[in-house]
Amino acid sequence: MTPIKTIFLIDGEHHPTVVLEAVEKLSVTRGWDPIALFFLGGTEKISEPDDAYSLSKPLIVPSNLLRDFSSALRSFQPEMVVDLSDEPVLSNSLRFQLISRALKAGVRYRGADFEFHPPLMETVLDKPSIAVFGTGKRCGKTAVSAHLAQYLKNKGTPPVVVAMGRGGPQEPQLIREPAGGIDSHYLLEELNKGSHAASDHFEDALVAGITTIGCRRCGGGMAGEPFVTNFLEGAVMANGLEEKLIILEGSGAALPPVKADINICVVSAAQPLDDSLGYLGTYRLLISDGVIITMCEEPCADKQKIAQLVEGIRSINSDLLLVKTIFRPLPLKSIENRKVFLTFTAPAQMGDILADYLQRKTGCVVRGWSNHLSRRKPLEEDLRKAPDFDVLLTELKAAAVEVAVRFAVKEGKEVVFMHNRPICVDDDSMEDFIERLLERVK
């Protein structure tokens, strides 16, 4: 049995003899070599930990628990952390903070009835790369990826985007913009071939006009590792293309299983704070170079919640760059003086805000809208009941092609797709944010 270098987490709620016997037993039976003991606190059964644990193994008594735990991981370079503590010293919230820091250090974290391992990040790319991932579904990852790709293209460095989704292709699918462009007819043809024609790689290609590679994944662990995916094959495919930069796009809360030079985490202000700042949202923030907070407006989130989110993110990772944004629809074709029916995935409370914005900015008339793009039956009902319109304006997501586009084409309506453009609030600038991040790969 090859010894596994282990830091044991201990507390003063257990008697020292119980702890030391447990460490010895696990060392002998499991091969977990105790290279250090890390004292979490608790004084019920000891006075001073230094007196209670006078043994040859190093004992770490932290002055700042999380900071000193990270320092111990760097100093001792264990292969595993074994948690011999529990309530009341170690709450579930604090436990996830420790787990997140262990995973960031590439270290397994094991408790009595659970184990976390760092998500697999393969080192396969031979070009500069940027990963975009999120803390959940519908936080705006694809909109951010497409915006980033468009920005890079306009600067003269068009990237290739490797995206994965729950409806992606069986084999990685390379998409180069066809001669006639990506339109409703092209997407319906893809649908008829059996594709989920609203997958993220279609949206990236449509919005940014760049090369994309579509992949699939099934399942996602708490730390973001997909259970089954062909993303690695897609990333290797990107190596062979002429594009000089690669964008790796996550799916839901799943991370791209390929190591990138820069990590951007997209966090929705509409999410519960615990989902972003707690559990293993903490891990995602710790591995990030930049954070884009989306939906920073009411009714998605009030000013107090946004301030709490910003403060929480900075307390977890003070080194990352951060911007706050909102999304606004940008039609990819002119809809001036047209009667429009709008379909989207944002909360229903955003409907009137988006409709008013479109009317002011584009000169169209919004006759109605549906936020049921991800709920097929309600979407079908909304389309059937829609007042007369000329143009279906839609995001390319969820049931956009299978239900909305199909309906519009059948009814002889024009289809125009839109980009959810991230717009910074306050004095932030997306261009400055991107440029400052790009400096980190030069």
C-alpha positions, -999 to +999 in steps of 0.1 A: +000+000+000+015+033-011+012+059+017-010+089+009+003+122+023-026+134+045-034+165+066-059+155+093-084+181+105-091+178+143-109+197+170-110+200+208-145+185+211-129+151+207-106+139+234-069+138+222-066+101+229-096+094+206-081+116+179-047+101+180-060+066+180-082+074+150-052+089+131-031+059+139-058+034+129-065+052+096-028+054+089-024+016+094-056+004+077-059+029+049-024+040+043-032+077+051+002+090+062-003+119+087+020+147+076+003+173+098-026+179+121-047+210+116-066+222+147-100+237+139-109+249+174-130+237+203-121+236+240-145+212+256-119+184+261-086+203+260-071+235+273-043+242+249-039+221+217-001+224+219-001+206+253-027+180+242-009+170+210+028+168+219+038+144+192+063+142+163+038+153+136+035+190+130+004+207+146-010+237+130-031+260+152-044+288+129-049+324+138-070+328+106-087+295+098-092+298+060-061+317+052-039+294+073-056+263+058-047+275+023-011+282+035-008+247+050-020+232+017+008+251-001+034+243+025+028+206+031+014+197-004-008+168+008-025+144-015-056+144+007-073+161+036-091+139+061-118+155+082-121+141+117-142+170+130-179+178+129-205+200+146-203+222+166-168+232+156-172+226+118-206+237+104-216+226+069-210+261+056-174+262+069-169+227+057-176+237+021-152+266+025-125+242+034-135+217+007-133+245-019-098+255-009-086+219-009-100+214-044-084+246-056-051+232-044-057+200-063-062+180-031-089+154-023-111+161+008-125+131+026-150+128+055-166+099+072-193+094+046-183+117+017-153+125-005-146+153-030-119+153-056-107+182-078-126+182-111-105+168-139-088+196-160-068+181-189-038+200-202-042+195-239-043+230-255-014+245-274-030+279-278-040+307-255-074+299-239-102+314-219-128+294-200-162+308-193-184+290-168-211+298-143-226+291-109-258+278-125-281+275-154-295+307-171-268+330-156-257+342-191-226+321-199-233+318-236-242+355-240-209+364-223-190+339-245-205+352-276-198+388-266-162+380-258-158+361-291-173+391-310-150+415-293-119+394-301-131+390-337-135+428-341-099+432-327-086+410-355-082+378-334-113+356-341-114+327-316-129+293-319-155+285-292-157+249-278-191+246-261-209+217-244-245+213-237-271+188-225-283+186-261-250+186-278-239+162-307-227+127-303-194+136-320-179+171-317-195+192-344-175+218-362-195+248-375-181+274-398-206+301-408-222+289-441-223+311-472-258+322-465-253+326-428-270+309-400-307+316-403-340+299-394-339+276-425-304+265-417-314+257-381-345+239-391-324+217-414-301+209-384-332+201-364-345+177-391-311+159-389-317+152-353-297+181-338-308+202-309-305+232-331-306+257-302-275+243-286-249+269-274-225+264-302-251+274-327-259+305-307-222+314-305-217+309-342-249+329-350-242+359-327-205+363-331-200+349-367-171+327-356-161+291-358-175+268-331-172+232-320-203+217-303-200+190-277-222+173-252-222+164-215-244+144-192-245+150-155-225+175-134-209+171-101-211+195-072-176+209-081-185+210-118-171+179-133-193+164-161-201+127-157-199+119-194-187+143-221-169+145-254-155+179-246-119+168-246-122+156-282-137+189-291-108+208-275-082+187-293-101+194-325-097+232-318-059+227-316-059+218-353-078+249-365-062+281-377-078+303-350-051+314-325-073+316-294-098+292-279-128+299-257-140+270-236-176+273-226-191+255-196-227+243-193-250+250-164-228+248-134-205+223-151-169+233-158-150+227-191-128+197-183-098+213-200-073+236-183-075+272-195-051+302-192-079+324-179-111+315-160-142+338-161-170+329-138-205+342-146-227+347-116-264+357-117-275+382-091-309+365-094-296+333-078-298+327-041-266+340-025-258+306-011-257+291-046-230+317-056-211+322-024-216+289-006-214+252-012-190+248-041-198+281-057-169+291-035-146+267-054-156+283-088-149+317-075-115+307-060-103+294-094-115+324-113-095+354-127-126+374-134-162+375-124-191+389-144-222+395-123-253+395-145-289+406-140-279+435-116-312+452-116-347+449-101-368+427-103-339+402-105-320+416-075-322+447-053-293+469-045-287+454-011-285+418-025-261+430-052-239+447-026-239+415-005-230+395-035-201+417-045-188+418-009-191+380-006-172+374-039-144+398-029-141+381+006-136+348-011-112+359-038-099+395-035-075+391-065-101+387-093-115+414-116-152+420-113-179+438-133-216+442-128-239+439-158-274+437-171-286+421-204-304+439-231-317+424-264-298+433-296-316+421-327-292+407-354-313+424-381-333+456-384-368+454-370-376+491-374-414+497-379-421+460-376-447+444-354-428+420-331-436+390-309-407+384-284-397+351-269-370+348-241-360+328-210-357+357-185-382+360-156-417+372-166-411+404-146-385+414-172-410+412-201-422+448-201-386+461-194-373+443-225-402+453-247-399+489-237-361+488-244-367+473-279-393+498-288-371+528-278-339+515-293-351+498-325-384+516-334-403+483-335-437+477-320-438+448-295-472+432-298-466+406-272-440+384-255-435+350-239-409+341-213-416+304-218-389+296-242-377+268-220-412+254-213-426+240-245-463+236-238-468+271-224-447+285-253-469+268-278-500+283-261-485+318-260-477+316-297-512+304-306-527+333-286-503+359-298-518+391-315-509+396-351-472+402-357-447+404-386-415+392-369-407+366-343-378+380-323-362+353-302-331+341-283-315+309-297-321+288-267-342+259-254-372+253-276-365+283-299-361+263-331-382+233-324-413+253-312-410+290-319-391+291-352-411+262-365-444+280-356-433+313-372-421+297-405-454+277-407-474+309-402-453+329-428-437+352-402-401+364-405-377+352-378-350+375-364-326+363-337-313+384-309-281+386-288-284+392-251-258+419-249-241+423-215-240+460-205-220+472-176-236+492-148-220+519-127-187+530-142-175+496-153-165+488-189-167+454-205-139+464-229-116+473-201-125+441-182-117+420-212-084+438-219-072+436-183-079+398-184-061+394-217-031+410-202-028+379-180-022+356-210+004+377-227 
